[in-house]
Amino acid sequence: MIRIPNQDMRLLWLKSNFLLNTKNEKIDVLQIIKDLWFIQIDSIQNVTRAQHHILRSRNNRYKEYMLDELLLEKWKIFEHFTHDASVLPVELYPMWKWHFQRIKEKIDKSKYYKDLLDENKIEEIINRFKKEGALQSLDFNSKLSGQKGLWLKSTYKTTLDYMWYSWILATAYRKKFRKYYDLSENIIPNNILNKKISEDQQTDYLCTKALSILGIANPKEIKNFWGSLNINEVNKWFRNNKEKSIEIEWENNEWNYIKSYATADIEKKINEIKKINKKIQIINPFDPAIRDRTRLKKIFNFEYKIEIFVPKEKRVRWYYVYPVLLWCDFIWRIEIQADRKIKQLNILNFWKEKWVVWNTEKQEKLDKELINFALLIDIKDIKWL
């Protein structure tokens, strides 16, 4: 039985997420997405939206316009729902068809969609796309009648979303984050759109890819990776594909060795971890390295919660707080907000972990990271408030 110490586990996980060595060379946005397999997208622009921050964390040369340009280039990436809204490589599309069907079935049972969805409008909407090409929800009658609220949508907007979840529509492009829809047949290449893959093949593909990224994982973590499979399907995959994984033990945050599974080449991966510069990195709350909070706690002994949906009076810290990583330790949390009008990055608050000794060297590394972070949105003025 291979036993993996906690520090090696941390480094393996960071390497799998391409955070050990942030690049500062010619950037290939598509390759980063292929490396990670999906990147969560989010509308909140505290400094920059999550998808831009996640890409920048892998290459310092990334700029916000690059993802929109890539989406505009057809047949390279597509948007859909993993555990949340994400961009994915188009090669994954045939393996996502079962996922499309499951989401559609789930939506069909939803009272929210039953109340607002108008299936009679689907044919009308399809005809408009055939005549006019890509459209946004505002091109339809999107006014709400009656009660209004944060999550309430018009009948047209709800129907568009239903068609998007059900693979009838796809995201054509975005302008200022506003989504423009088009028929999937106009976005996804025919050879990919019409490719038929069995459910067993889709399960095998998704489990294999999830384990390759996670490196070490139990069935529940494999299930959570895509948000697509159920636990029985993952357990069945492990039973039927024993040659693709080995049983190992790894040391968790409580210094206990727990059993799990790893890729067959796990020892090779450990041996390939190279010494790196112990720099500081500001990590996005939706970064794939930390989105599974239970896994984050077990590996890094770091408890983290994003409090954007927590009422102000109940927040432990604040609205949008970034974890700060030093090599393989989360040492700090920092609240940052950009004022784009006056081109200023404001540091509003910070909290260090109890065990951390702060010194000049750490402060200098943090200052360097803040400068790099601000340059993503072409800001040079950094203020500690």
VOTORLO-354702 format. One record per residue (C-alpha): residue number from 1; x, y negated, z negated. Coordinates in steps of 0.25 Angstrom, whole numbers, plus 5000, padded with zeros to 4 digits. Each point is the difference from the previous one (the first is absolute). Layout:
<pt marfi="NUM" px="X" py="Y" pz="Z"/>
...
//
This chain:
<pt marfi="1" px="5000" py="5000" pz="5000"/>
<pt marfi="2" px="5006" py="4987" pz="5004"/>
<pt marfi="3" px="4999" py="4989" pz="4989"/>
<pt marfi="4" px="5000" py="4985" pz="5004"/>
<pt marfi="5" px="5004" py="4990" pz="4990"/>
<pt marfi="6" px="4992" py="4988" pz="4999"/>
<pt marfi="7" px="5010" py="4990" pz="5006"/>
<pt marfi="8" px="5001" py="5009" pz="5012"/>
<pt marfi="9" px="4985" py="5000" pz="5001"/>
<pt marfi="10" px="4999" py="4985" pz="5000"/>
<pt marfi="11" px="5011" py="4999" pz="5010"/>
<pt marfi="12" px="4993" py="5010" pz="5009"/>
<pt marfi="13" px="4987" py="4993" pz="4999"/>
<pt marfi="14" px="5006" py="4987" pz="5004"/>
<pt marfi="15" px="5008" py="5005" pz="5011"/>
<pt marfi="16" px="4987" py="5007" pz="5006"/>
<pt marfi="17" px="4994" py="4987" pz="5000"/>
<pt marfi="18" px="5012" py="4993" pz="5006"/>
<pt marfi="19" px="5002" py="4991" pz="4988"/>
<pt marfi="20" px="5014" py="5004" pz="4997"/>
<pt marfi="21" px="5007" py="4992" pz="5011"/>
<pt marfi="22" px="4991" py="4989" pz="5005"/>
<pt marfi="23" px="5006" py="4997" pz="5014"/>
<pt marfi="24" px="5004" py="4987" pz="5006"/>
<pt marfi="25" px="5002" py="5003" pz="5014"/>
<pt marfi="26" px="4992" py="5001" pz="5013"/>
<pt marfi="27" px="4985" py="5003" pz="4996"/>
<pt marfi="28" px="4991" py="5011" pz="5005"/>
<pt marfi="29" px="4987" py="4998" pz="4994"/>
<pt marfi="30" px="4994" py="5012" pz="5007"/>
<pt marfi="31" px="5011" py="5009" pz="4994"/>
<pt marfi="32" px="4997" py="4995" pz="4986"/>
<pt marfi="33" px="4986" py="5004" pz="5001"/>
<pt marfi="34" px="5004" py="5013" pz="5006"/>
<pt marfi="35" px="5009" py="5002" pz="4988"/>
<pt marfi="36" px="4990" py="4997" pz="4990"/>
<pt marfi="37" px="4988" py="5006" pz="5008"/>
<pt marfi="38" px="4991" py="4989" pz="4995"/>
<pt marfi="39" px="5000" py="4986" pz="4995"/>
<pt marfi="40" px="4989" py="4995" pz="4992"/>
<pt marfi="41" px="4994" py="4986" pz="5004"/>
<pt marfi="42" px="4993" py="4990" pz="4991"/>
<pt marfi="43" px="4994" py="4987" pz="5002"/>
<pt marfi="44" px="5006" py="4993" pz="4987"/>
<pt marfi="45" px="5011" py="4990" pz="5004"/>
<pt marfi="46" px="5006" py="4996" pz="4987"/>
<pt marfi="47" px="5013" py="4999" pz="5006"/>
<pt marfi="48" px="4998" py="5008" pz="5012"/>
<pt marfi="49" px="4991" py="5012" pz="5003"/>
<pt marfi="50" px="5003" py="5013" pz="4995"/>
<pt marfi="51" px="5003" py="5006" pz="5014"/>
<pt marfi="52" px="5011" py="4989" pz="5003"/>
<pt marfi="53" px="5006" py="5002" pz="4986"/>
<pt marfi="54" px="5001" py="5015" pz="5002"/>
<pt marfi="55" px="5007" py="4999" pz="5013"/>
<pt marfi="56" px="5009" py="4989" pz="4995"/>
<pt marfi="57" px="5005" py="5009" pz="4989"/>
<pt marfi="58" px="5005" py="5009" pz="5010"/>
<pt marfi="59" px="5007" py="4990" pz="5009"/>
<pt marfi="60" px="5003" py="4986" pz="4996"/>
<pt marfi="61" px="4999" py="4995" pz="5014"/>
<pt marfi="62" px="4985" py="5003" pz="5001"/>
<pt marfi="63" px="4990" py="4988" pz="5003"/>
<pt marfi="64" px="4985" py="4999" pz="4998"/>
<pt marfi="65" px="4997" py="4999" pz="5015"/>
<pt marfi="66" px="5007" py="5013" pz="5003"/>
<pt marfi="67" px="4989" py="5010" pz="4995"/>
<pt marfi="68" px="4989" py="4992" pz="5008"/>
<pt marfi="69" px="5008" py="5001" pz="5012"/>
<pt marfi="70" px="5002" py="5015" pz="4999"/>
<pt marfi="71" px="4985" py="5002" pz="4998"/>
<pt marfi="72" px="4998" py="4992" pz="5013"/>
<pt marfi="73" px="5009" py="5009" pz="5007"/>
<pt marfi="74" px="4990" py="5011" pz="5003"/>
<pt marfi="75" px="5003" py="5015" pz="4997"/>
<pt marfi="76" px="5010" py="4998" pz="4989"/>
<pt marfi="77" px="4992" py="4999" pz="4987"/>
<pt marfi="78" px="4986" py="5000" pz="4996"/>
<pt marfi="79" px="4993" py="4996" pz="4987"/>
<pt marfi="80" px="4991" py="5009" pz="4992"/>
<pt marfi="81" px="4998" py="5004" pz="4985"/>
<pt marfi="82" px="5009" py="5009" pz="4992"/>
<pt marfi="83" px="4999" py="4998" pz="4986"/>
<pt marfi="84" px="4997" py="4986" pz="5004"/>
<pt marfi="85" px="5000" py="4991" pz="5013"/>
<pt marfi="86" px="5014" py="5003" pz="5007"/>
<pt marfi="87" px="5007" py="5000" pz="5013"/>
<pt marfi="88" px="5005" py="5013" pz="5005"/>
<pt marfi="89" px="5008" py="5005" pz="5012"/>
<pt marfi="90" px="4991" py="5004" pz="5012"/>
<pt marfi="91" px="5007" py="5014" pz="5001"/>
<pt marfi="92" px="4992" py="5003" pz="4987"/>
<pt marfi="93" px="4986" py="4997" pz="5006"/>
<pt marfi="94" px="4997" py="5014" pz="5005"/>
<pt marfi="95" px="5003" py="5005" pz="4986"/>
<pt marfi="96" px="4991" py="4990" pz="4994"/>
<pt marfi="97" px="4987" py="5005" pz="5007"/>
<pt marfi="98" px="4996" py="5008" pz="4989"/>
<pt marfi="99" px="5002" py="4988" pz="4991"/>
<pt marfi="100" px="4991" py="4992" pz="5009"/>
<pt marfi="101" px="4989" py="5010" pz="4999"/>
<pt marfi="102" px="5001" py="5001" pz="4985"/>
<pt marfi="103" px="4999" py="4985" pz="4998"/>
<pt marfi="104" px="4988" py="5000" pz="5009"/>
<pt marfi="105" px="4993" py="5010" pz="4992"/>
<pt marfi="106" px="5003" py="4993" pz="4987"/>
<pt marfi="107" px="4995" py="4987" pz="5006"/>
<pt marfi="108" px="4987" py="5007" pz="5005"/>
<pt marfi="109" px="4997" py="5004" pz="4985"/>
<pt marfi="110" px="5003" py="4986" pz="4995"/>
<pt marfi="111" px="4988" py="4992" pz="4995"/>
<pt marfi="112" px="5008" py="4987" pz="5004"/>
<pt marfi="113" px="5001" py="5004" pz="5014"/>
<pt marfi="114" px="4986" py="5005" pz="5001"/>
<pt marfi="115" px="4994" py="4987" pz="4995"/>
<pt marfi="116" px="5008" py="4991" pz="5010"/>
<pt marfi="117" px="5004" py="5009" pz="5012"/>
<pt marfi="118" px="4991" py="4999" pz="5012"/>
<pt marfi="119" px="5004" py="5012" pz="5009"/>
<pt marfi="120" px="4991" py="4994" pz="5011"/>
<pt marfi="121" px="5010" py="4989" pz="5002"/>
<pt marfi="122" px="5011" py="5010" pz="5003"/>
<pt marfi="123" px="4997" py="5001" pz="5015"/>
<pt marfi="124" px="4998" py="4985" pz="5001"/>
<pt marfi="125" px="5014" py="4998" pz="4994"/>
<pt marfi="126" px="5006" py="5010" pz="5009"/>
<pt marfi="127" px="4995" py="4993" pz="5012"/>
<pt marfi="128" px="5005" py="4987" pz="4995"/>
<pt marfi="129" px="5014" py="5005" pz="4999"/>
<pt marfi="130" px="4999" py="5006" pz="5014"/>
<pt marfi="131" px="4996" py="4987" pz="5006"/>
<pt marfi="132" px="5008" py="4990" pz="4991"/>
<pt marfi="133" px="5013" py="5008" pz="4995"/>
<pt marfi="134" px="5005" py="4997" pz="4986"/>
<pt marfi="135" px="4991" py="4993" pz="4990"/>
<pt marfi="136" px="5000" py="4996" pz="4986"/>
<pt marfi="137" px="4988" py="5001" pz="4990"/>
<pt marfi="138" px="4997" py="4985" pz="5001"/>
<pt marfi="139" px="4997" py="5003" pz="5015"/>
<pt marfi="140" px="4987" py="5007" pz="4995"/>
<pt marfi="141" px="4989" py="4995" pz="4991"/>
<pt marfi="142" px="5008" py="5001" pz="4987"/>
<pt marfi="143" px="4991" py="4991" pz="4991"/>
<pt marfi="144" px="4996" py="5006" pz="4987"/>
<pt marfi="145" px="4985" py="4998" pz="4996"/>
<pt marfi="146" px="4995" py="5001" pz="4986"/>
<pt marfi="147" px="5010" py="5003" pz="4988"/>
<pt marfi="148" px="5015" py="4997" pz="5003"/>
<pt marfi="149" px="5012" py="5006" pz="4993"/>
<pt marfi="150" px="5015" py="5003" pz="5002"/>
<pt marfi="151" px="4997" py="5014" pz="5006"/>
<pt marfi="152" px="4987" py="4998" pz="5007"/>
<pt marfi="153" px="5001" py="5000" pz="5015"/>
<pt marfi="154" px="4991" py="4997" pz="5012"/>
<pt marfi="155" px="4993" py="5012" pz="5007"/>
<pt marfi="156" px="5009" py="4997" pz="5012"/>
<pt marfi="157" px="5013" py="5000" pz="4992"/>
<pt marfi="158" px="4995" py="5013" pz="4993"/>
<pt marfi="159" px="4997" py="5006" pz="5013"/>
<pt marfi="160" px="5014" py="4996" pz="5006"/>
<pt marfi="161" px="5007" py="5006" pz="4987"/>
<pt marfi="162" px="4992" py="5013" pz="5001"/>
<pt marfi="163" px="5004" py="5001" pz="5015"/>
<pt marfi="164" px="5015" py="4997" pz="4996"/>
<pt marfi="165" px="5000" py="5010" pz="4989"/>
<pt marfi="166" px="4994" py="5010" pz="5010"/>
<pt marfi="167" px="5010" py="4998" pz="5011"/>
<pt marfi="168" px="4990" py="4994" pz="5010"/>
<pt marfi="169" px="5008" py="4987" pz="4998"/>
<pt marfi="170" px="5014" py="4997" pz="4997"/>
<pt marfi="171" px="5008" py="4987" pz="4996"/>
<pt marfi="172" px="5004" py="4993" pz="5013"/>
<pt marfi="173" px="5008" py="4989" pz="4993"/>
<pt marfi="174" px="5000" py="4990" pz="4989"/>
<pt marfi="175" px="5000" py="4985" pz="5000"/>
<pt marfi="176" px="5003" py="4993" pz="4987"/>
<pt marfi="177" px="4997" py="5014" pz="4994"/>
<pt marfi="178" px="4986" py="5000" pz="5006"/>
<pt marfi="179" px="4997" py="5013" pz="5007"/>
<pt marfi="180" px="4996" py="5002" pz="5014"/>
<pt marfi="181" px="4993" py="5013" pz="5004"/>
<pt marfi="182" px="5000" py="5007" pz="5013"/>
<pt marfi="183" px="4996" py="5014" pz="5005"/>
<pt marfi="184" px="5010" py="5011" pz="4995"/>
<pt marfi="185" px="5001" py="5004" pz="5015"/>
<pt marfi="186" px="5006" py="4986" pz="5003"/>
<pt marfi="187" px="5010" py="5001" pz="4989"/>
<pt marfi="188" px="5004" py="5015" pz="4999"/>
<pt marfi="189" px="5007" py="5007" pz="5012"/>
<pt marfi="190" px="4991" py="5010" pz="5006"/>
<pt marfi="191" px="5010" py="5012" pz="4998"/>
<pt marfi="192" px="5000" py="4996" pz="4985"/>
<pt marfi="193" px="4985" py="4996" pz="4998"/>
<pt marfi="194" px="4995" py="5013" pz="5007"/>
<pt marfi="195" px="5011" py="5010" pz="4994"/>
<pt marfi="196" px="4993" py="5011" pz="4993"/>
<pt marfi="197" px="5007" py="5005" pz="4987"/>
<pt marfi="198" px="4994" py="5011" pz="4991"/>
<pt marfi="199" px="4996" py="4997" pz="4985"/>
<pt marfi="200" px="5011" py="5009" pz="4996"/>
<pt marfi="201" px="5010" py="4993" pz="5008"/>
<pt marfi="202" px="4996" py="4987" pz="4995"/>
<pt marfi="203" px="5001" py="5005" pz="4986"/>
<pt marfi="204" px="5014" py="5006" pz="5003"/>
<pt marfi="205" px="5005" py="4987" pz="5006"/>
<pt marfi="206" px="4995" py="4991" pz="4989"/>
<pt marfi="207" px="5005" py="5009" pz="4989"/>
<pt marfi="208" px="5014" py="5002" pz="5006"/>
<pt marfi="209" px="5002" py="4985" pz="5003"/>
<pt marfi="210" px="4995" py="4996" pz="4986"/>
<pt marfi="211" px="5010" py="5009" pz="4993"/>
<pt marfi="212" px="5011" py="4995" pz="5010"/>
<pt marfi="213" px="4998" py="4986" pz="4995"/>
<pt marfi="214" px="4997" py="5004" pz="4985"/>
<pt marfi="215" px="5012" py="5009" pz="5000"/>
<pt marfi="216" px="4995" py="5006" pz="4987"/>
<pt marfi="217" px="4985" py="5001" pz="4997"/>
<pt marfi="218" px="4989" py="5008" pz="4994"/>
<pt marfi="219" px="4987" py="5004" pz="5008"/>
<pt marfi="220" px="4993" py="4988" pz="4993"/>
<pt marfi="221" px="5011" py="4990" pz="5005"/>
<pt marfi="222" px="4999" py="5006" pz="5014"/>
<pt marfi="223" px="4985" py="4998" pz="5000"/>
<pt marfi="224" px="5001" py="4986" pz="4995"/>
<pt marfi="225" px="5011" py="4996" pz="5011"/>
<pt marfi="226" px="4990" py="4999" pz="5011"/>
<pt marfi="227" px="4987" py="4999" pz="4993"/>
<pt marfi="228" px="4995" py="5010" pz="5010"/>
<pt marfi="229" px="5001" py="5014" pz="4995"/>
<pt marfi="230" px="4993" py="5007" pz="4988"/>
<pt marfi="231" px="5008" py="5008" pz="4989"/>
<pt marfi="232" px="4995" py="5013" pz="5005"/>
<pt marfi="233" px="5005" py="4998" pz="5014"/>
<pt marfi="234" px="5014" py="4996" pz="4995"/>
<pt marfi="235" px="5001" py="5012" pz="4991"/>
<pt marfi="236" px="4997" py="5009" pz="5011"/>
<pt marfi="237" px="5010" py="4993" pz="5009"/>
<pt marfi="238" px="5011" py="5003" pz="4989"/>
<pt marfi="239" px="4996" py="5014" pz="4999"/>
<pt marfi="240" px="5000" py="5002" pz="5016"/>
<pt marfi="241" px="5013" py="4992" pz="5002"/>
<pt marfi="242" px="5010" py="5005" pz="4989"/>
<pt marfi="243" px="5011" py="4999" pz="5010"/>
<pt marfi="244" px="4998" py="4984" pz="5000"/>
<pt marfi="245" px="5003" py="4998" pz="4986"/>
<pt marfi="246" px="5007" py="5005" pz="4987"/>
<pt marfi="247" px="4996" py="5000" pz="4986"/>
<pt marfi="248" px="5009" py="4990" pz="4991"/>
<pt marfi="249" px="5000" py="4993" pz="4987"/>
<pt marfi="250" px="5002" py="4986" pz="4998"/>
<pt marfi="251" px="5002" py="4991" pz="4988"/>
<pt marfi="252" px="4989" py="4990" pz="4997"/>
<pt marfi="253" px="4999" py="4988" pz="4992"/>
<pt marfi="254" px="4999" py="5008" pz="4987"/>
<pt marfi="255" px="5013" py="5007" pz="5003"/>
<pt marfi="256" px="4992" py="5013" pz="5002"/>
<pt marfi="257" px="5002" py="5009" pz="5012"/>
<pt marfi="258" px="4987" py="5002" pz="5008"/>
<pt marfi="259" px="4998" py="5010" pz="5012"/>
<pt marfi="260" px="4997" py="4995" pz="5013"/>
<pt marfi="261" px="5003" py="5002" pz="5015"/>
<pt marfi="262" px="5011" py="4994" pz="5009"/>
<pt marfi="263" px="5004" py="5001" pz="5014"/>
<pt marfi="264" px="5009" py="5012" pz="5003"/>
<pt marfi="265" px="5011" py="4991" pz="5003"/>
<pt marfi="266" px="4999" py="4992" pz="4986"/>
<pt marfi="267" px="5015" py="5003" pz="4996"/>
<pt marfi="268" px="5005" py="4994" pz="5013"/>
<pt marfi="269" px="4992" py="4988" pz="4998"/>
<pt marfi="270" px="5005" py="4998" pz="4986"/>
<pt marfi="271" px="5015" py="5002" pz="5005"/>
<pt marfi="272" px="4997" py="4989" pz="5010"/>
<pt marfi="273" px="4997" py="4989" pz="4991"/>
<pt marfi="274" px="5011" py="4990" pz="5001"/>
<pt marfi="275" px="5004" py="4990" pz="4990"/>
<pt marfi="276" px="4994" py="4986" pz="5002"/>
<pt marfi="277" px="5001" py="4986" pz="4996"/>
<pt marfi="278" px="4991" py="4999" pz="4987"/>
<pt marfi="279" px="4992" py="4988" pz="5005"/>
<pt marfi="280" px="4987" py="4995" pz="4996"/>
<pt marfi="281" px="4987" py="5001" pz="5008"/>
<pt marfi="282" px="4986" py="4994" pz="4999"/>
<pt marfi="283" px="4990" py="5011" pz="5003"/>
<pt marfi="284" px="4986" py="4998" pz="5005"/>
<pt marfi="285" px="4989" py="5005" pz="4992"/>
<pt marfi="286" px="4995" py="5008" pz="5012"/>
<pt marfi="287" px="5013" py="5006" pz="5004"/>
<pt marfi="288" px="5000" py="5015" pz="5003"/>
<pt marfi="289" px="5011" py="5002" pz="4989"/>
<pt marfi="290" px="4991" py="4996" pz="4989"/>
<pt marfi="291" px="4986" py="5001" pz="5004"/>
<pt marfi="292" px="4998" py="5014" pz="4993"/>
<pt marfi="293" px="5001" py="4994" pz="4986"/>
<pt marfi="294" px="5000" py="5013" pz="4993"/>
<pt marfi="295" px="5012" py="5005" pz="5008"/>
<pt marfi="296" px="5006" py="4986" pz="4998"/>
<pt marfi="297" px="4999" py="5002" pz="4985"/>
<pt marfi="298" px="5005" py="5015" pz="5000"/>
<pt marfi="299" px="5012" py="4996" pz="5009"/>
<pt marfi="300" px="5004" py="4986" pz="4995"/>
<pt marfi="301" px="4994" py="5000" pz="4986"/>
<pt marfi="302" px="4993" py="4987" pz="5005"/>
<pt marfi="303" px="4985" py="4997" pz="4998"/>
<pt marfi="304" px="4995" py="4990" pz="5010"/>
<pt marfi="305" px="4986" py="4994" pz="5003"/>
<pt marfi="306" px="4996" py="4990" pz="5010"/>
<pt marfi="307" px="4990" py="4991" pz="4993"/>
<pt marfi="308" px="4993" py="4993" pz="5012"/>
<pt marfi="309" px="4987" py="5006" pz="4997"/>
<pt marfi="310" px="5001" py="4999" pz="4985"/>
<pt marfi="311" px="4992" py="4988" pz="4994"/>
<pt marfi="312" px="5010" py="4989" pz="4996"/>
<pt marfi="313" px="4997" py="5001" pz="4985"/>
<pt marfi="314" px="5003" py="5015" pz="5000"/>
<pt marfi="315" px="5013" py="4999" pz="5008"/>
<pt marfi="316" px="5013" py="5005" pz="4993"/>
<pt marfi="317" px="5009" py="4991" pz="5009"/>
<pt marfi="318" px="4994" py="4993" pz="5012"/>
<pt marfi="319" px="4993" py="5001" pz="5013"/>
<pt marfi="320" px="5012" py="5005" pz="5010"/>
<pt marfi="321" px="5012" py="5005" pz="4993"/>
<pt marfi="322" px="5012" py="5006" pz="5007"/>
<pt marfi="323" px="5008" py="5011" pz="4994"/>
<pt marfi="324" px="5015" py="4998" pz="5001"/>
<pt marfi="325" px="5010" py="5011" pz="5003"/>
<pt marfi="326" px="5015" py="5000" pz="4997"/>
<pt marfi="327" px="5006" py="5013" pz="5006"/>
<pt marfi="328" px="4991" py="5011" pz="4995"/>
<pt marfi="329" px="4994" py="4992" pz="4988"/>
<pt marfi="330" px="4988" py="4991" pz="4999"/>
<pt marfi="331" px="5005" py="4990" pz="4991"/>
<pt marfi="332" px="4991" py="4988" pz="5002"/>
<pt marfi="333" px="4986" py="4994" pz="5004"/>
<pt marfi="334" px="4999" py="4987" pz="5007"/>
<pt marfi="335" px="4989" py="4991" pz="5004"/>
<pt marfi="336" px="5003" py="4992" pz="5013"/>
<pt marfi="337" px="4991" py="4992" pz="5009"/>
<pt marfi="338" px="5003" py="4993" pz="5013"/>
<pt marfi="339" px="4995" py="4986" pz="5003"/>
<pt marfi="340" px="5001" py="5000" pz="5015"/>
<pt marfi="341" px="4995" py="4986" pz="5002"/>
<pt marfi="342" px="5012" py="4994" pz="4993"/>
<pt marfi="343" px="5009" py="5012" pz="5003"/>
<pt marfi="344" px="5003" py="5003" pz="4986"/>
<pt marfi="345" px="5001" py="5014" pz="4993"/>
<pt marfi="346" px="4996" py="4998" pz="4985"/>
<pt marfi="347" px="5004" py="5010" pz="4989"/>
<pt marfi="348" px="4989" py="4999" pz="4990"/>
<pt marfi="349" px="5003" py="5011" pz="4990"/>
<pt marfi="350" px="5009" py="5012" pz="4997"/>
<pt marfi="351" px="5001" py="5011" pz="4990"/>
<pt marfi="352" px="5012" py="5009" pz="4998"/>
<pt marfi="353" px="4998" py="5015" pz="4995"/>
<pt marfi="354" px="5004" py="5001" pz="4985"/>
<pt marfi="355" px="5012" py="5008" pz="5002"/>
<pt marfi="356" px="5006" py="4990" pz="5010"/>
<pt marfi="357" px="5012" py="4991" pz="4996"/>
<pt marfi="358" px="4999" py="4988" pz="5009"/>
<pt marfi="359" px="5013" py="4993" pz="5005"/>
<pt marfi="360" px="5006" py="4991" pz="5010"/>
<pt marfi="361" px="5003" py="5011" pz="5010"/>
<pt marfi="362" px="4986" py="5005" pz="5000"/>
<pt marfi="363" px="4995" py="4985" pz="5001"/>
<pt marfi="364" px="5009" py="4998" pz="5012"/>
<pt marfi="365" px="4995" py="5013" pz="5007"/>
<pt marfi="366" px="4986" py="4996" pz="4998"/>
<pt marfi="367" px="5003" py="4986" pz="5006"/>
<pt marfi="368" px="5006" py="5006" pz="5012"/>
<pt marfi="369" px="4987" py="5009" pz="5002"/>
<pt marfi="370" px="4991" py="4988" pz="4998"/>
<pt marfi="371" px="5007" py="4993" pz="5011"/>
<pt marfi="372" px="4999" py="5012" pz="5009"/>
<pt marfi="373" px="4985" py="5001" pz="4997"/>
<pt marfi="374" px="4997" py="4986" pz="5002"/>
<pt marfi="375" px="5007" py="5000" pz="5014"/>
<pt marfi="376" px="4990" py="5010" pz="5005"/>
<pt marfi="377" px="4990" py="4988" pz="5000"/>
<pt marfi="378" px="5011" py="4990" pz="5004"/>
<pt marfi="379" px="5000" py="4994" pz="4986"/>
<pt marfi="380" px="5013" py="4995" pz="4994"/>
<pt marfi="381" px="4995" py="4992" pz="4988"/>
<pt marfi="382" px="4999" py="5009" pz="4987"/>
<pt marfi="383" px="4994" py="4994" pz="4987"/>
<pt marfi="384" px="5000" py="5007" pz="4987"/>
<pt marfi="385" px="4987" py="4994" pz="4993"/>
//
